[in-house]
Amino acid sequence: MNYEKKEINSYLPNKHEWKGIEITNKAIKQILFLISNNPENKGIRIGTKKSGCAGFRYTMELVKTKEIIKQEKKNDMIFYYKNILVYIALKDAPFLNGIKIDFIKDSINEVFKYYNPKIEKFCGCGESFSID
């Protein structure tokens, strides 16, 4: 599929304005590295999943060429962020609206970190969150 490379400023269901997402340069570099590991990788899907004691956790997975047609049949927002093809399910958009994604390395761990100003509470381990 051929998508026009432009930043998106669209809308969400229930007339919420889409503020977009921010991906730091470190996270962009890591995502592009992961995508480049396999020529079948074409982009990423960012979402949420019910998890933990607080309710939800963030998810990110690679989207492969053969999955693109399946992905397009879903109710998704599809856009480019820098050179990354991004899929977000409309049902997840309220949880992702305005988030910042970073990639953190410390001495032994490497992890994508999600910052969301709308989060009301985290579980004790920091794995899950809830939003009003």
N, C-alpha and C positions, 0 to 999 in steps of 0.2 A: 504494500500500500504506500501511497505517496502523500505525505502530509506536509502542508505548508509550514515552514519553520518560523513560527512567531510565538511570542509570549501571549498567554491567554489572560483576558480579563472578562470573564463571563459571569454567569449567575448560578445560583443554587436553587433547588426547589424551595418553595415557600418564600420566594423573593428575597433570599439572603444574598448579599453581594459577595462574590468570590474575591477574596483578598490575595489569593495565590499562596504559593509555598516559596520558601527560600532554601536553597541548597548551598552550603558553603563550598568554597573552592576545594577544601580537603575531601569533602564528601563527593563532589563532582569527579575529582580525580580517581577516587576509589570505585565509584559506580562505573565510570568509563573503563577502568581496568577490568572489572568483573565482566562487563559486556564484551570486551575485546578477547576474553579467554576462549570464546567459542563463536565462530561466524554465524551460528544460528541465533545468538542473542541479539535482540533488536532494541530492547528498552527495559523499563521497569514498571511494575505495578506496586503502588503504595496503597496501603489499606489499614483496616483495623480488624481485630478478631476478639471475640469474647474470651476473656482470660482473667485468671487471678481473682483476688478478693475485691478489687476495686472496680472491675467490670470489663476493661478493654486493654489491649496492647497493640502497638503499631506493627505492621508487617511490610516487608519489601521483598519482592521476588523478581527474578529475571523473566522477561517475556521473549519467547523464541518465535522465529519466523512462522512455524506451523501453528502457533497459538494465536497469531494476529487475527486471522479470520474469525476464530471463536471469540476473541476478545471484543471485536467490533460488533458482535451481535448482542453484547451486554450493554447495559445502560451506563456507559462510561463517559467521563471527560477524557479526551485524548489531546495532548499538547506536547510541545517541545519546551524543555527548560534547558537553556544553553544548547548543547548538542545531544541531550538525552530525551528519548521518546518516553513520555510518562502517561500511564493509565491510572485513573482514579475512579472507582465506582461511585456513582452519584450518592449511594447510601452512605458512603464513608466520607464524602466531602465535608459535611459539617464538623467532623472530628479532625480533619486535616486542614481546614481553612485557616490560613495565617501561621502554619507551623514553620519551624526552622529545622533543617536536618543537617547534622554535622557528623564528621567521622573522627573519632577519638582513638589515639594510640597511647597506651602507657607501657610500662616495662614488659608486661606479658599479655595484655588484652588489646584487641582492636574491635571497636563496636560503633555502629551508627547510633547517634544520640538524637532524640527528637525533643524539641522545645516547643511547648504550646502554652501561650498565655491564658488560655481558657480552662486549663486543667484545674479542677477543684480539689481533688485528693489523689494521692498515690497509695498503693499498698505498701506495707513495711519493707518489702524487698525492692521496691521501685520498678517491678516488672509490669504492673498494670495501673490504670488510671480511670478516672471518671470525669465527665464534663456535664455541666447543667444544660 
